[in-house]
Amino acid sequence: MRDYLAKQMEEKRLRELQEKALNDEQANMWNKDFKNYSEEERRLHDKINKINRDNQDFLKKQMEDK
């Protein structure tokens, strides 16, 4: 009986370790996705700002030329 209980406890411990490993992997994937999303948002924001500055410069030049 003790061997059976010890085996059950070991199986439970292994399942908990596997579950923790899966949770850690999921957390790492979410963290990586968040970093990628943040980087892409920053890149897009910078691109929009550059386009707006270029348009502003173009319009200023047009006004100066007139």
Phi and psi restraints in degrees (range 20) as a CNS / XPLOR table:
assign (resid 1 and name C) (resid 2 and name N)
       (resid 2 and name CA) (resid 2 and name C) 1.0 -63.4 20.0 2
assign (resid 2 and name N) (resid 2 and name CA)
       (resid 2 and name C) (resid 3 and name N) 1.0 -40.0 20.0 2
assign (resid 2 and name C) (resid 3 and name N)
       (resid 3 and name CA) (resid 3 and name C) 1.0 -62.3 20.0 2
assign (resid 3 and name N) (resid 3 and name CA)
       (resid 3 and name C) (resid 4 and name N) 1.0 -40.8 20.0 2
assign (resid 3 and name C) (resid 4 and name N)
       (resid 4 and name CA) (resid 4 and name C) 1.0 -62.7 20.0 2
assign (resid 4 and name N) (resid 4 and name CA)
       (resid 4 and name C) (resid 5 and name N) 1.0 -45.7 20.0 2
assign (resid 4 and name C) (resid 5 and name N)
       (resid 5 and name CA) (resid 5 and name C) 1.0 -65.2 20.0 2
assign (resid 5 and name N) (resid 5 and name CA)
       (resid 5 and name C) (resid 6 and name N) 1.0 -40.3 20.0 2
assign (resid 5 and name C) (resid 6 and name N)
       (resid 6 and name CA) (resid 6 and name C) 1.0 -63.3 20.0 2
assign (resid 6 and name N) (resid 6 and name CA)
       (resid 6 and name C) (resid 7 and name N) 1.0 -40.1 20.0 2
assign (resid 6 and name C) (resid 7 and name N)
       (resid 7 and name CA) (resid 7 and name C) 1.0 -64.6 20.0 2
assign (resid 7 and name N) (resid 7 and name CA)
       (resid 7 and name C) (resid 8 and name N) 1.0 -43.0 20.0 2
assign (resid 7 and name C) (resid 8 and name N)
       (resid 8 and name CA) (resid 8 and name C) 1.0 -62.2 20.0 2
assign (resid 8 and name N) (resid 8 and name CA)
       (resid 8 and name C) (resid 9 and name N) 1.0 -41.7 20.0 2
assign (resid 8 and name C) (resid 9 and name N)
       (resid 9 and name CA) (resid 9 and name C) 1.0 -64.5 20.0 2
assign (resid 9 and name N) (resid 9 and name CA)
       (resid 9 and name C) (resid 10 and name N) 1.0 -39.8 20.0 2
assign (resid 9 and name C) (resid 10 and name N)
       (resid 10 and name CA) (resid 10 and name C) 1.0 -66.1 20.0 2
assign (resid 10 and name N) (resid 10 and name CA)
       (resid 10 and name C) (resid 11 and name N) 1.0 -42.4 20.0 2
assign (resid 10 and name C) (resid 11 and name N)
       (resid 11 and name CA) (resid 11 and name C) 1.0 -61.9 20.0 2
assign (resid 11 and name N) (resid 11 and name CA)
       (resid 11 and name C) (resid 12 and name N) 1.0 -41.8 20.0 2
assign (resid 11 and name C) (resid 12 and name N)
       (resid 12 and name CA) (resid 12 and name C) 1.0 -63.7 20.0 2
assign (resid 12 and name N) (resid 12 and name CA)
       (resid 12 and name C) (resid 13 and name N) 1.0 -42.4 20.0 2
assign (resid 12 and name C) (resid 13 and name N)
       (resid 13 and name CA) (resid 13 and name C) 1.0 -62.2 20.0 2
assign (resid 13 and name N) (resid 13 and name CA)
       (resid 13 and name C) (resid 14 and name N) 1.0 -42.2 20.0 2
assign (resid 13 and name C) (resid 14 and name N)
       (resid 14 and name CA) (resid 14 and name C) 1.0 -65.3 20.0 2
assign (resid 14 and name N) (resid 14 and name CA)
       (resid 14 and name C) (resid 15 and name N) 1.0 -41.0 20.0 2
assign (resid 14 and name C) (resid 15 and name N)
       (resid 15 and name CA) (resid 15 and name C) 1.0 -62.1 20.0 2
assign (resid 15 and name N) (resid 15 and name CA)
       (resid 15 and name C) (resid 16 and name N) 1.0 -41.9 20.0 2
assign (resid 15 and name C) (resid 16 and name N)
       (resid 16 and name CA) (resid 16 and name C) 1.0 -64.5 20.0 2
assign (resid 16 and name N) (resid 16 and name CA)
       (resid 16 and name C) (resid 17 and name N) 1.0 -38.9 20.0 2
assign (resid 16 and name C) (resid 17 and name N)
       (resid 17 and name CA) (resid 17 and name C) 1.0 -64.7 20.0 2
assign (resid 17 and name N) (resid 17 and name CA)
       (resid 17 and name C) (resid 18 and name N) 1.0 -41.8 20.0 2
assign (resid 17 and name C) (resid 18 and name N)
       (resid 18 and name CA) (resid 18 and name C) 1.0 -64.7 20.0 2
assign (resid 18 and name N) (resid 18 and name CA)
       (resid 18 and name C) (resid 19 and name N) 1.0 -41.8 20.0 2
assign (resid 18 and name C) (resid 19 and name N)
       (resid 19 and name CA) (resid 19 and name C) 1.0 -63.9 20.0 2
assign (resid 19 and name N) (resid 19 and name CA)
       (resid 19 and name C) (resid 20 and name N) 1.0 -41.2 20.0 2
assign (resid 19 and name C) (resid 20 and name N)
       (resid 20 and name CA) (resid 20 and name C) 1.0 -64.6 20.0 2
assign (resid 20 and name N) (resid 20 and name CA)
       (resid 20 and name C) (resid 21 and name N) 1.0 -40.5 20.0 2
assign (resid 20 and name C) (resid 21 and name N)
       (resid 21 and name CA) (resid 21 and name C) 1.0 -62.9 20.0 2
assign (resid 21 and name N) (resid 21 and name CA)
       (resid 21 and name C) (resid 22 and name N) 1.0 -41.7 20.0 2
assign (resid 21 and name C) (resid 22 and name N)
       (resid 22 and name CA) (resid 22 and name C) 1.0 -65.5 20.0 2
assign (resid 22 and name N) (resid 22 and name CA)
       (resid 22 and name C) (resid 23 and name N) 1.0 -41.0 20.0 2
assign (resid 22 and name C) (resid 23 and name N)
       (resid 23 and name CA) (resid 23 and name C) 1.0 -63.7 20.0 2
assign (resid 23 and name N) (resid 23 and name CA)
       (resid 23 and name C) (resid 24 and name N) 1.0 -41.2 20.0 2
assign (resid 23 and name C) (resid 24 and name N)
       (resid 24 and name CA) (resid 24 and name C) 1.0 -63.5 20.0 2
assign (resid 24 and name N) (resid 24 and name CA)
       (resid 24 and name C) (resid 25 and name N) 1.0 -41.3 20.0 2
assign (resid 24 and name C) (resid 25 and name N)
       (resid 25 and name CA) (resid 25 and name C) 1.0 -64.0 20.0 2
assign (resid 25 and name N) (resid 25 and name CA)
       (resid 25 and name C) (resid 26 and name N) 1.0 -42.3 20.0 2
assign (resid 25 and name C) (resid 26 and name N)
       (resid 26 and name CA) (resid 26 and name C) 1.0 -62.1 20.0 2
assign (resid 26 and name N) (resid 26 and name CA)
       (resid 26 and name C) (resid 27 and name N) 1.0 -44.1 20.0 2
assign (resid 26 and name C) (resid 27 and name N)
       (resid 27 and name CA) (resid 27 and name C) 1.0 -62.3 20.0 2
assign (resid 27 and name N) (resid 27 and name CA)
       (resid 27 and name C) (resid 28 and name N) 1.0 -40.1 20.0 2
assign (resid 27 and name C) (resid 28 and name N)
       (resid 28 and name CA) (resid 28 and name C) 1.0 -64.3 20.0 2
assign (resid 28 and name N) (resid 28 and name CA)
       (resid 28 and name C) (resid 29 and name N) 1.0 -40.5 20.0 2
assign (resid 28 and name C) (resid 29 and name N)
       (resid 29 and name CA) (resid 29 and name C) 1.0 -65.3 20.0 2
assign (resid 29 and name N) (resid 29 and name CA)
       (resid 29 and name C) (resid 30 and name N) 1.0 -42.3 20.0 2
assign (resid 29 and name C) (resid 30 and name N)
       (resid 30 and name CA) (resid 30 and name C) 1.0 -63.4 20.0 2
assign (resid 30 and name N) (resid 30 and name CA)
       (resid 30 and name C) (resid 31 and name N) 1.0 -40.6 20.0 2
assign (resid 30 and name C) (resid 31 and name N)
       (resid 31 and name CA) (resid 31 and name C) 1.0 -63.8 20.0 2
assign (resid 31 and name N) (resid 31 and name CA)
       (resid 31 and name C) (resid 32 and name N) 1.0 -43.1 20.0 2
assign (resid 31 and name C) (resid 32 and name N)
       (resid 32 and name CA) (resid 32 and name C) 1.0 -64.6 20.0 2
assign (resid 32 and name N) (resid 32 and name CA)
       (resid 32 and name C) (resid 33 and name N) 1.0 -43.2 20.0 2
assign (resid 32 and name C) (resid 33 and name N)
       (resid 33 and name CA) (resid 33 and name C) 1.0 -60.8 20.0 2
assign (resid 33 and name N) (resid 33 and name CA)
       (resid 33 and name C) (resid 34 and name N) 1.0 -42.1 20.0 2
assign (resid 33 and name C) (resid 34 and name N)
       (resid 34 and name CA) (resid 34 and name C) 1.0 -63.6 20.0 2
assign (resid 34 and name N) (resid 34 and name CA)
       (resid 34 and name C) (resid 35 and name N) 1.0 -42.3 20.0 2
assign (resid 34 and name C) (resid 35 and name N)
       (resid 35 and name CA) (resid 35 and name C) 1.0 -63.7 20.0 2
assign (resid 35 and name N) (resid 35 and name CA)
       (resid 35 and name C) (resid 36 and name N) 1.0 -43.6 20.0 2
assign (resid 35 and name C) (resid 36 and name N)
       (resid 36 and name CA) (resid 36 and name C) 1.0 -63.0 20.0 2
assign (resid 36 and name N) (resid 36 and name CA)
       (resid 36 and name C) (resid 37 and name N) 1.0 -43.1 20.0 2
assign (resid 36 and name C) (resid 37 and name N)
       (resid 37 and name CA) (resid 37 and name C) 1.0 -62.4 20.0 2
assign (resid 37 and name N) (resid 37 and name CA)
       (resid 37 and name C) (resid 38 and name N) 1.0 -45.6 20.0 2
assign (resid 37 and name C) (resid 38 and name N)
       (resid 38 and name CA) (resid 38 and name C) 1.0 -62.1 20.0 2
assign (resid 38 and name N) (resid 38 and name CA)
       (resid 38 and name C) (resid 39 and name N) 1.0 -41.9 20.0 2
assign (resid 38 and name C) (resid 39 and name N)
       (resid 39 and name CA) (resid 39 and name C) 1.0 -64.7 20.0 2
assign (resid 39 and name N) (resid 39 and name CA)
       (resid 39 and name C) (resid 40 and name N) 1.0 -42.4 20.0 2
assign (resid 39 and name C) (resid 40 and name N)
       (resid 40 and name CA) (resid 40 and name C) 1.0 -66.0 20.0 2
assign (resid 40 and name N) (resid 40 and name CA)
       (resid 40 and name C) (resid 41 and name N) 1.0 -41.0 20.0 2
assign (resid 40 and name C) (resid 41 and name N)
       (resid 41 and name CA) (resid 41 and name C) 1.0 -62.3 20.0 2
assign (resid 41 and name N) (resid 41 and name CA)
       (resid 41 and name C) (resid 42 and name N) 1.0 -42.1 20.0 2
assign (resid 41 and name C) (resid 42 and name N)
       (resid 42 and name CA) (resid 42 and name C) 1.0 -63.7 20.0 2
assign (resid 42 and name N) (resid 42 and name CA)
       (resid 42 and name C) (resid 43 and name N) 1.0 -44.0 20.0 2
assign (resid 42 and name C) (resid 43 and name N)
       (resid 43 and name CA) (resid 43 and name C) 1.0 -61.9 20.0 2
assign (resid 43 and name N) (resid 43 and name CA)
       (resid 43 and name C) (resid 44 and name N) 1.0 -43.5 20.0 2
assign (resid 43 and name C) (resid 44 and name N)
       (resid 44 and name CA) (resid 44 and name C) 1.0 -65.2 20.0 2
assign (resid 44 and name N) (resid 44 and name CA)
       (resid 44 and name C) (resid 45 and name N) 1.0 -42.2 20.0 2
assign (resid 44 and name C) (resid 45 and name N)
       (resid 45 and name CA) (resid 45 and name C) 1.0 -61.8 20.0 2
assign (resid 45 and name N) (resid 45 and name CA)
       (resid 45 and name C) (resid 46 and name N) 1.0 -44.2 20.0 2
assign (resid 45 and name C) (resid 46 and name N)
       (resid 46 and name CA) (resid 46 and name C) 1.0 -62.7 20.0 2
assign (resid 46 and name N) (resid 46 and name CA)
       (resid 46 and name C) (resid 47 and name N) 1.0 -40.2 20.0 2
assign (resid 46 and name C) (resid 47 and name N)
       (resid 47 and name CA) (resid 47 and name C) 1.0 -64.1 20.0 2
assign (resid 47 and name N) (resid 47 and name CA)
       (resid 47 and name C) (resid 48 and name N) 1.0 -43.8 20.0 2
assign (resid 47 and name C) (resid 48 and name N)
       (resid 48 and name CA) (resid 48 and name C) 1.0 -63.3 20.0 2
assign (resid 48 and name N) (resid 48 and name CA)
       (resid 48 and name C) (resid 49 and name N) 1.0 -43.6 20.0 2
assign (resid 48 and name C) (resid 49 and name N)
       (resid 49 and name CA) (resid 49 and name C) 1.0 -61.1 20.0 2
assign (resid 49 and name N) (resid 49 and name CA)
       (resid 49 and name C) (resid 50 and name N) 1.0 -40.3 20.0 2
assign (resid 49 and name C) (resid 50 and name N)
       (resid 50 and name CA) (resid 50 and name C) 1.0 -64.1 20.0 2
assign (resid 50 and name N) (resid 50 and name CA)
       (resid 50 and name C) (resid 51 and name N) 1.0 -43.7 20.0 2
assign (resid 50 and name C) (resid 51 and name N)
       (resid 51 and name CA) (resid 51 and name C) 1.0 -61.6 20.0 2
assign (resid 51 and name N) (resid 51 and name CA)
       (resid 51 and name C) (resid 52 and name N) 1.0 -43.2 20.0 2
assign (resid 51 and name C) (resid 52 and name N)
       (resid 52 and name CA) (resid 52 and name C) 1.0 -63.6 20.0 2
assign (resid 52 and name N) (resid 52 and name CA)
       (resid 52 and name C) (resid 53 and name N) 1.0 -41.3 20.0 2
assign (resid 52 and name C) (resid 53 and name N)
       (resid 53 and name CA) (resid 53 and name C) 1.0 -64.6 20.0 2
assign (resid 53 and name N) (resid 53 and name CA)
       (resid 53 and name C) (resid 54 and name N) 1.0 -42.2 20.0 2
assign (resid 53 and name C) (resid 54 and name N)
       (resid 54 and name CA) (resid 54 and name C) 1.0 -61.7 20.0 2
assign (resid 54 and name N) (resid 54 and name CA)
       (resid 54 and name C) (resid 55 and name N) 1.0 -43.1 20.0 2
assign (resid 54 and name C) (resid 55 and name N)
       (resid 55 and name CA) (resid 55 and name C) 1.0 -63.7 20.0 2
assign (resid 55 and name N) (resid 55 and name CA)
       (resid 55 and name C) (resid 56 and name N) 1.0 -41.4 20.0 2
assign (resid 55 and name C) (resid 56 and name N)
       (resid 56 and name CA) (resid 56 and name C) 1.0 -62.0 20.0 2
assign (resid 56 and name N) (resid 56 and name CA)
       (resid 56 and name C) (resid 57 and name N) 1.0 -45.5 20.0 2
assign (resid 56 and name C) (resid 57 and name N)
       (resid 57 and name CA) (resid 57 and name C) 1.0 -62.0 20.0 2
assign (resid 57 and name N) (resid 57 and name CA)
       (resid 57 and name C) (resid 58 and name N) 1.0 -41.5 20.0 2
assign (resid 57 and name C) (resid 58 and name N)
       (resid 58 and name CA) (resid 58 and name C) 1.0 -61.9 20.0 2
assign (resid 58 and name N) (resid 58 and name CA)
       (resid 58 and name C) (resid 59 and name N) 1.0 -44.8 20.0 2
assign (resid 58 and name C) (resid 59 and name N)
       (resid 59 and name CA) (resid 59 and name C) 1.0 -66.4 20.0 2
assign (resid 59 and name N) (resid 59 and name CA)
       (resid 59 and name C) (resid 60 and name N) 1.0 -39.0 20.0 2
assign (resid 59 and name C) (resid 60 and name N)
       (resid 60 and name CA) (resid 60 and name C) 1.0 -62.2 20.0 2
assign (resid 60 and name N) (resid 60 and name CA)
       (resid 60 and name C) (resid 61 and name N) 1.0 -41.4 20.0 2
assign (resid 60 and name C) (resid 61 and name N)
       (resid 61 and name CA) (resid 61 and name C) 1.0 -64.3 20.0 2
assign (resid 61 and name N) (resid 61 and name CA)
       (resid 61 and name C) (resid 62 and name N) 1.0 -41.6 20.0 2
assign (resid 61 and name C) (resid 62 and name N)
       (resid 62 and name CA) (resid 62 and name C) 1.0 -60.7 20.0 2
assign (resid 62 and name N) (resid 62 and name CA)
       (resid 62 and name C) (resid 63 and name N) 1.0 -42.7 20.0 2
assign (resid 62 and name C) (resid 63 and name N)
       (resid 63 and name CA) (resid 63 and name C) 1.0 -65.3 20.0 2
assign (resid 63 and name N) (resid 63 and name CA)
       (resid 63 and name C) (resid 64 and name N) 1.0 -39.0 20.0 2
assign (resid 63 and name C) (resid 64 and name N)
       (resid 64 and name CA) (resid 64 and name C) 1.0 -67.7 20.0 2
assign (resid 64 and name N) (resid 64 and name CA)
       (resid 64 and name C) (resid 65 and name N) 1.0 -36.2 20.0 2
assign (resid 64 and name C) (resid 65 and name N)
       (resid 65 and name CA) (resid 65 and name C) 1.0 -68.9 20.0 2
assign (resid 65 and name N) (resid 65 and name CA)
       (resid 65 and name C) (resid 66 and name N) 1.0 -28.4 20.0 2
